[in-house]
């Protein structure tokens, strides 16, 4: 099974690109975007990778931990004993199987067989936060069915799973045309009844996030509702959103334009998409895509992660929030995101890209309490 992250349509017009002209000038991460004045910046706090196991995101089999370490050691050690990331998101749990408690060839009680306590502990023992992603593009119909049948029970079961494994939950619901927002609200309400919003981040199971598209022009209904109701800074319900990867690795200008759409919102849409605070979302890049090893995995100096770093840390509020800088980066995806194409297995492991980036940006491990404004 091949999984895809959210896609985004045509880029913003040149007028919007002008907003990022300073960042496109090649300023090094953490430096001023212009020579006239230093831009206000915030340090990167979220720096994570989705993880697809060795079977293209099904996690259908229990992993041998020696083999798992050999293929994934780069995540816990960038070469100096320090982890490359501070978050790993195990992808994906099928929402309908979770609701029904399905036991079959790949799942036990609705949970993929490979998502074990041993896998969670492998990361948490090194200070890396772990979350489980429910959904993905393959399971859109199953999300729809589960939400139509019993969204409250689904939220309760997700909360119980989070408690049992000591993890957070990510909502990856990629219905682009008619998302069941009433059902999703019931899911979130049930989850939050068990695990209230926790700004300190101390309770791993209280971490509840959502995926939106790379920009504001896909998953529009979900994006509008989530931004207006769950991701505001005055009464937050979800911790943050991930702006997913587009259909292929973006250029520097494409990535920044997509992320600017979230910052600015879409006031002309009906209903409008409000601006999203920089402190309420991450941006995403590929580390395994197609047939070629990407510099985001192996060569930080030539990566989009490098060329967007200054912009990400200084992105200014455009109607929501008060502090500059997005929360950070997510990377798609560790190990084998597709049955075809490259993996992050050695010799393609990502110390030279993601690992160098974590050092360059001073990524904290463990993840600190996140900025709230």
N, C-alpha and C positions, 0 to 999 in steps of 0.2 A: 504494500500500500504506500502510495506516495502522498505525502502531506504538503500543503502549500500554506504559507502565511498570507495575510490579507494583501490585496492588490490595490493600487491607486491609479486613477486615470491621468489625464493630461496635466502637465505641470502648470504652475501659476504663471501669470503673465509677467512680462518684463518689469512692470511697475513693482510687483511684489519682490522680484529678484533684486531690485535695487535696494531693498531693505537690508539685504545680506551682503552688499557689495564689500563692506569693510572686511567681513570674515573671509570672503573669497580671495582677498588679497594675499593670503598665505601667512597670516600671523601665526606664530607658534602657539601651541596650547598654553593657556594661562597668561599670554601676553596681551597687550592692548590691541584692539582691532584697528585702531587708527593712531597715527603719531600725535594727534592733537591732545588726546586725553585718554587715560586708562579707563576701560569699561569696567563697571562693577561686575564681579564674578562670584559664583558659589562653587564650592568643591563638589565633584561627582560623588554621589552617595550610593546609587544603585548601579551595579556593574555585573551583569549576569548572563548566563547562557541557558537557552532551552536545551533539553537533552532528550535524544530520541532512541537511546539504547542501540543495540546492534541489529534491530529488525524494523527500521523505518517507522519508528514512533508508536509501535504497538505494545512494547514492553511485555510481550506475551510469555516469556520464559524467565525463570529464575536465573540470575547471572552467577557464574563462578567469579568470586571476588578477586582472585588472582588475575584472571583474564580481564576483568573490569578495570582493575588498577593499571594494568599494563596499557590498556587503550585510553585511559582517562586520567592518568597521573598528572598530566599537564594542568588539569583544573585545580588540583590541590597544591601544586608546586610549579611555579613559573621558572624554576631553576635556581632560586636562592632560598628555598624552603618556605616561601610565602605563597599563598594561593593566587591563582590568576584571576579569580572572580570572587565575589562575595554572595552570589546567589546562583542556584541551579534550579531550573523548573522542569520537572519530569513530565514529558509530553507523549501521550495523551490518555486521559480517562474518558471512556465512553459514558455520557450522561445517562442514557437509557439503561445500560447495563448496571450502572451504579444504582439507579432508582429501583430496578428489579432485583438487585442482588444476584445477578447472573453468575453461574459457575459453568464454564465451558473450557475449551482447549486453551484459551488465553487469559481467562479471568477466574478469580475466586471471590465469590460474594460481591461481584461487580467491580472488583479492583484488579487491574492487570497484574499477572503473576510476578512480573519482574519488579514491581514497585514495592520492595520489601523494606523492613526496618534496617537491614544491613546496608542497603543502598543509601538510605537517608543518613544513617550514622556515618557512613564513609565520608560524607561531606560535612555534616554538622560537627564531627570530631575535629575538623580543621577550621571551625568558625564560619563555615559557609551556610547561609540560610537555604532551606529547601522548600519548594512549593510544588504542588501538582496542578497541571493544566487540565481543565475539563473541557473537552470539545475538539477544536481544530476543524479545518474545512471539510474533512471526511465525515464528520459526525454532526453536520448541520441538521439533517433531518431527524436524527436521534435527539438532539437538543429540542427541536420543535415538538416531537412526540412526548418527551419527558415533561416539558413545561405544560403541555396541554393536559397531561394525566394527573400529575400531582407535584407541582413545583415546591410546595412547602416541605413535603417529605424528601424531595431531592435535596433541598437546602439542609435539612436536618441530617441526612446521610452524609453529605459533603462535610458538614461540621464534625460529625462523629469520626469520619475518616481522618480529618485534620488533627483531631484530638489524639487519635490512636497512634499516628505516625509522628506527631510533633512537627507538622508542616503547615504552610499556608495554602491557599487555593487561588488559582487564576481562572477567570471566566473567559473562555475563548469561543464565543458564539458568533459565527460568521454568516448570519442570515442577512443578506444585503437588501432584500426586497420587502420583507414583512416580518420583522422580528417580533416575537411574543414578549413585549415589554411588560405587560401585566404579569405574565408568568415569571419573567426574570426578576421583577420586583418582589414577588412572593418568595422566590428562591433566596434573594439577598436578605429579605426581612427575616426569614427562618434561620439563615446562617448567622446573622447578627444577633439574633435572640440567644444563640449559644455562645457566640464569640463577639462581644461588643467591640466597636472601633477602639483601637489602642494606639494613641499617638506615640507612645514610648517605644513601640515595637518589641516590648519584652515578651509578649505571648506570641510564639510563632504561628499558632492557629488563628490568631486574630488578623493576620495579614490576608486581605481579600482584595484582589486587583481585577482589572478587566483589560482585554485587548481591543483596540480600535484600529482603524486603517492607518496607513502611512500618513495620509492627509485627511481632510474633511470630506472628500468627494466619493468615498465608498463606505459602506456600512453607515449610511447617513442617519437613518432612524435611530440606530443604537448609539451613535456618536452624539447626536443631539440630546437624547434622553439622559445618557450617562453624564455628559458635561453639565447639564442643567440640574440634575437631581442627585448625583452620587459623587461628583468630583469637585464640588465647590469648596472653597476654603472656610466658609463660615459655618457649615454644617456637614462635614464630610461623612460619607457613608462607606465609600471604597478608598483604599489607601492611595492608589494611583492607577493610571492607565499606561499600557505599552502601545506606542505607535508602531505597528508591525512593519516588517519589510514589504516593499512593493514587489512586483513580479520578477524583478531582477535587481542586482546590486545598483543602487543609485550613485550618481556622481555627487560631488560635494554640493553643487548648487541645487540639484534635485532633492537631496536629503534635507537641506536647510529650508527649501521652499515648502516641502511637505510638512515639516515640523512647524513652520511659521503659520500654516493654515490652522493648526490647533491653537496656537497662541492668539491669533486674531479672530478666529471663529468665522462664521458665515452669516452676517446680519441680514442678508437678502434672501436667505432660504426661508421657507414656510413649513414648519416653524423654524425660526433662526437657530443656528448653532452658536451658543455663547462662547466667548473667549475662555480658554483653559489656562490656568495658572502654570507657569513654567515648573513650579515645584510639584505638579500633579501628573507629570508624565515622563516617560523615557522614549528615546529613539532607538531604532533597531537597524542592524546591518547583518549581512550574510558573513559567515565564516566557512560554510560548506555550501557550494552552489555549482551545479553543472560539472564539467569535466576538468576544470582547472583549479589548482590550489589558489586561494585568494590571499592577497597581502594582509587582509584583516585577520587572517589566521597566522601567517608566518612572517610578515615583514611590515611592522608598524610604520616605518618611515614613509612608505608609499601607500598607506591605507587611507580610506575615507574616514576611518576613525580618527586618524591624525589630523587630516585637513579640516574636519568639522569640530575638533576639540575646543577651540577658542569660542566658536559660535555657541556650542552646547552649554558651555560654562557661563556665558554672558547673555544668553537669550533674554531679552527684556520682557516684562509683563506688558500685555497689550489689551488690558481691560479686566484682567483677573489676576489676583495675587499681588504681592508686593516685593518679592525678592527675585533677583535675576537667576538665570541658569536652570536648564532642565535637570531632572534628577540624575540622568546618566544614560547608559547604553545597555541594550540587550542584544545578544548575538544568536542568530539562527544558523546552524544548530549543532550541538556537540554529538559526536560519534557518527551515526548513520541516519541522516534525515531523509534519505531516499534510497531505494533499491538500486538506483543507477546514479553515477556521479561520485564525486570525491567524498571522503569522510574526514574526520579529524583524528583518525587513528595514526600512530606513528607510521611513517616518518613525517606525516602532515600535522602533527600535533601543534597546538597554537601558542606555545610559549613566546615565540618571536613576534606575534601580533597582539593577541589579547593579553598575554603575559607582560610584554613590554609596555602596553598601554596601561595596565594596572599600576606599574611602577611610575610611569610618566605622570599619570594623573593622581598619584598618591591615594589609590582606592583603599578605603578603610575596611579591614576585616577584624572582627565581625562588622556587619552593616550597622551604622549608628541609628539613633532615632532620626526619622526623616524630617526635613523642613516641612512646615505646615502652611506657610504663606508665600 
